[in-house]
């Protein structure tokens, strides 16, 4: 619980003036239903085994089935959104340290620390942000929207995602995690 309180304050937030972005609202609404992601079975096995061994160090990820389920969903949702799955793993590492039930002091929820106001904004108040697939769908859609909005500038997109536009501390943490723990070159 104490670790959840230390999480970033304005994660997966709207824009600077606290008004929900209408384009993001539409993207989230369209995203809440979709896809499978691996090109072939061999690629899937290589990626899943590699990432699973990297993920094993987290207390909540000690069981093989838990790790593989999360990794499949991350790959599917990241691919659906047009993001690199390893980037999404980096965001999750920094946001929640792979704690599915993470809750920040401002109310951001789940693996990707999504703010609950988005459910109301898209008319899906029944969605459960602690549900892994739902959380990943929202988080990946929000991150991709900000990446597109920032014309591919990952630092600015990550800062927007975190609600810290204009500062680089959060983007640097995510990028360092990506480089140190999740980068792939195969």
PyMOL commands that set and color helices and strands:
alter all, ss='L'
color gray80, all
select helices_A, chain A and resi 2-5+22-31+41-55+59-61+64-81+85-96+117-121+132-149+154-162+169-182
alter helices_A, ss='H'
color red, helices_A
deselect
rebuild
show_as cartoon
